[in-house]
Amino acid sequence: RAEEALNLLAKNGQLTKKPITLPVDKPCQQLVMHPDGRHWFAIMGVGANAVILVGEIADGKLAILRTLDNERGPARMTLANAGSEIVAVNCDGTVTTWGVPE
């Protein structure tokens, strides 16, 4: 499962890479700022092809740190547990929870 794989990568320290600023080819459906004012989360695209981008504001640019894709297509996104988790309500009605990068 994608979530388990992400957790394993996070434990192994493979998710802390230098941020890269990339052009995004999908429309942004929703953008949520983390309470720390530095990290942001965006739903890009529509339906099952949509992904959640996790990024931070660095040097005045939106740098993408991570792309979360659970193959269900997020329909709505909120923050839970004082902003420590991203909760995606998927198009099929299921809910996926992601941990926020430290």
KOLBALO-882532 format. One line per field, with one value per residue: x, y, z of N, C-alpha, C in turn; residue number from 0; residue in three letters. Coordinates in pm, whole numbers. Example, Ala and Ser with C-alpha at 12.3 -4.5 7.8 and 13.67 -1.06 7.14 Angstrom:
<pts>
nX [1319; 1285]
nY [-569; -225]
nZ [780; 708]
caX [1230; 1367]
caY [-450; -106]
caZ [780; 714]
cX [1320; 1290]
cY [-330; 3]
cZ [780; 787]
n [0; 1]
res [ALA; SER]
</pts>
This chain:
<pts>
nX [84; 39; 53; 180; 424; 521; 548; 751; 961; 988; 1075; 1319; 1452; 1450; 1290; 1354; 1460; 1635; 1428; 1258; 1164; 895; 726; 372; 140; -127; -452; -507; -709; -759; -606; -420; -286; -34; -38; 215; 286; 468; 469; 266; -26; -167; -439; -410; -534; -815; -1056; -979; -726; -611; -371; -209; -6; 274; 441; 677; 727; 993; 1255; 1079; 941; 712; 799; 800; 785; 697; 493; 180; 0; -278; -426; -699; -799; -825; -1097; -1149; -972; -832; -677; -571; -546; -411; -284; -94; -146; -254; -573; -744; -1043; -1164; -1266; -1420; -1540; -1393; -1146; -825; -534; -248; 83; 235; 526; 812]
nY [-119; 227; 413; 269; 223; 486; 546; 366; 465; 715; 644; 539; 761; 857; 1046; 1303; 1523; 1765; 2038; 2071; 2299; 2268; 2279; 2249; 2042; 1997; 2122; 2315; 2208; 2247; 2416; 2400; 2557; 2474; 2501; 2593; 2781; 2744; 2497; 2348; 2209; 2060; 1971; 1836; 1817; 1605; 1373; 1020; 1050; 1249; 1397; 1451; 1717; 1784; 2045; 2318; 2663; 2812; 3033; 3221; 3071; 2808; 2510; 2173; 1900; 1639; 1393; 1267; 983; 795; 650; 667; 911; 1218; 1402; 1598; 1785; 1810; 1931; 1751; 1668; 1894; 1991; 1801; 1593; 1505; 1477; 1311; 1307; 1078; 1042; 813; 794; 687; 736; 872; 899; 1097; 1141; 1446; 1612; 1658]
nZ [0; -67; 144; 348; 226; 204; 477; 548; 389; 507; 764; 697; 624; 363; 251; 298; 102; -98; -177; -491; -738; -944; -1264; -1281; -1435; -1397; -1307; -1007; -751; -483; -210; 84; 365; 596; 955; 1036; 855; 655; 520; 259; 105; -178; -388; -698; -1026; -1130; -1007; -1023; -1122; -981; -757; -440; -364; -163; -14; 41; 124; -12; -50; -159; -345; -441; -342; -434; -226; -202; -361; -313; -379; -383; -556; -550; -592; -459; -322; -143; 103; 424; 729; 1018; 1373; 1495; 1270; 1204; 1037; 708; 586; 345; 178; -31; -381; -403; -160; 46; 309; 340; 532; 575; 703; 805; 677; 886]
caX [0; 118; 74; 282; 552; 565; 593; 881; 1059; 1009; 1157; 1454; 1512; 1465; 1196; 1405; 1546; 1630; 1308; 1274; 1048; 857; 601; 267; 56; -267; -512; -514; -848; -766; -476; -431; -160; -8; -30; 350; 303; 577; 429; 137; -76; -256; -496; -389; -607; -953; -1093; -881; -593; -563; -269; -184; 132; 318; 555; 706; 764; 1137; 1307; 970; 882; 645; 882; 731; 866; 646; 366; 108; -99; -335; -498; -844; -836; -881; -1203; -1146; -854; -828; -570; -622; -447; -335; -206; 12; -186; -340; -683; -804; -1168; -1148; -1383; -1503; -1596; -1299; -1064; -683; -462; -104; 159; 294; 671; 861]
caY [0; 349; 476; 190; 249; 620; 538; 299; 559; 821; 586; 519; 891; 878; 1146; 1439; 1561; 1908; 2065; 2113; 2372; 2206; 2322; 2151; 2041; 1973; 2235; 2302; 2206; 2293; 2443; 2417; 2593; 2415; 2606; 2650; 2888; 2711; 2384; 2360; 2085; 2095; 1868; 1870; 1728; 1572; 1232; 918; 1091; 1358; 1366; 1557; 1763; 1838; 2130; 2425; 2790; 2829; 3140; 3285; 2981; 2690; 2393; 2046; 1805; 1503; 1372; 1157; 930; 671; 590; 680; 1045; 1296; 1496; 1707; 1768; 1892; 1898; 1699; 1656; 2020; 2011; 1702; 1493; 1543; 1383; 1324; 1235; 1037; 1047; 695; 800; 641; 841; 840; 993; 1102; 1219; 1569; 1613; 1734]
caZ [0; -82; 273; 419; 159; 246; 616; 547; 335; 606; 870; 644; 595; 220; 202; 322; -9; -128; -257; -631; -787; -1071; -1324; -1259; -1555; -1362; -1235; -861; -704; -344; -148; 229; 429; 727; 1058; 1052; 758; 564; 435; 192; 45; -288; -473; -838; -1115; -1097; -1006; -985; -1166; -896; -657; -341; -358; -35; -42; 135; 63; 3; -135; -229; -444; -389; -374; -413; -152; -209; -428; -251; -473; -330; -667; -533; -633; -349; -356; -46; 187; 545; 823; 1145; 1481; 1505; 1148; 1189; 939; 597; 569; 214; 152; -170; -467; -382; -26; 148; 369; 351; 620; 552; 800; 753; 696; 1001]
cX [88; 151; 184; 419; 608; 618; 730; 990; 1091; 1099; 1301; 1521; 1527; 1371; 1244; 1508; 1540; 1506; 1341; 1148; 1017; 734; 497; 168; -92; -323; -519; -661; -862; -625; -498; -294; -151; 0; 109; 378; 408; 537; 290; 103; -175; -310; -480; -462; -745; -971; -978; -740; -533; -459; -265; -36; 158; 441; 581; 738; 912; 1185; 1197; 904; 810; 725; 805; 826; 826; 518; 300; -1; -151; -427; -650; -892; -898; -988; -1197; -1030; -863; -706; -632; -510; -352; -242; -98; -23; -269; -448; -748; -931; -1169; -1279; -1475; -1560; -1505; -1215; -920; -615; -312; -39; 222; 445; 712; 936]
cY [124; 412; 404; 214; 385; 619; 472; 392; 668; 769; 571; 650; 922; 985; 1288; 1471; 1712; 1935; 2113; 2188; 2321; 2273; 2212; 2158; 2017; 2094; 2209; 2312; 2263; 2312; 2469; 2453; 2525; 2528; 2666; 2761; 2861; 2599; 2408; 2226; 2123; 1970; 1915; 1768; 1695; 1421; 1140; 955; 1200; 1307; 1480; 1590; 1818; 1923; 2231; 2551; 2812; 2934; 3205; 3200; 2867; 2568; 2266; 1948; 1660; 1500; 1250; 1111; 798; 602; 592; 819; 1125; 1392; 1618; 1680; 1862; 1851; 1852; 1694; 1776; 2039; 1909; 1593; 1557; 1436; 1410; 1241; 1205; 1042; 928; 688; 749; 758; 791; 946; 981; 1180; 1339; 1565; 1701; 1857]
cZ [0; 52; 353; 358; 199; 388; 626; 497; 437; 718; 826; 603; 449; 165; 224; 213; -26; -213; -397; -671; -928; -1130; -1306; -1374; -1524; -1290; -1085; -819; -564; -289; 0; 284; 565; 830; 1076; 951; 653; 467; 376; 129; -63; -355; -617; -925; -1061; -1097; -968; -1027; -1077; -797; -556; -345; -218; -63; 66; 56; 92; -97; -219; -336; -372; -432; -339; -344; -182; -290; -367; -347; -418; -430; -649; -574; -521; -397; -266; 50; 306; 627; 954; 1247; 1485; 1385; 1124; 1087; 829; 586; 434; 209; 3; -247; -445; -240; 83; 198; 379; 437; 595; 666; 732; 773; 813; 952]
n [0; 1; 2; 3; 4; 5; 6; 7; 8; 9; 10; 11; 12; 13; 14; 15; 16; 17; 18; 19; 20; 21; 22; 23; 24; 25; 26; 27; 28; 29; 30; 31; 32; 33; 34; 35; 36; 37; 38; 39; 40; 41; 42; 43; 44; 45; 46; 47; 48; 49; 50; 51; 52; 53; 54; 55; 56; 57; 58; 59; 60; 61; 62; 63; 64; 65; 66; 67; 68; 69; 70; 71; 72; 73; 74; 75; 76; 77; 78; 79; 80; 81; 82; 83; 84; 85; 86; 87; 88; 89; 90; 91; 92; 93; 94; 95; 96; 97; 98; 99; 100; 101]
res [ARG; ALA; GLU; GLU; ALA; LEU; ASN; LEU; LEU; ALA; LYS; ASN; GLY; GLN; LEU; THR; LYS; LYS; PRO; ILE; THR; LEU; PRO; VAL; ASP; LYS; PRO; CYS; GLN; GLN; LEU; VAL; MET; HIS; PRO; ASP; GLY; ARG; HIS; TRP; PHE; ALA; ILE; MET; GLY; VAL; GLY; ALA; ASN; ALA; VAL; ILE; LEU; VAL; GLY; GLU; ILE; ALA; ASP; GLY; LYS; LEU; ALA; ILE; LEU; ARG; THR; LEU; ASP; ASN; GLU; ARG; GLY; PRO; ALA; ARG; MET; THR; LEU; ALA; ASN; ALA; GLY; SER; GLU; ILE; VAL; ALA; VAL; ASN; CYS; ASP; GLY; THR; VAL; THR; THR; TRP; GLY; VAL; PRO; GLU]
</pts>
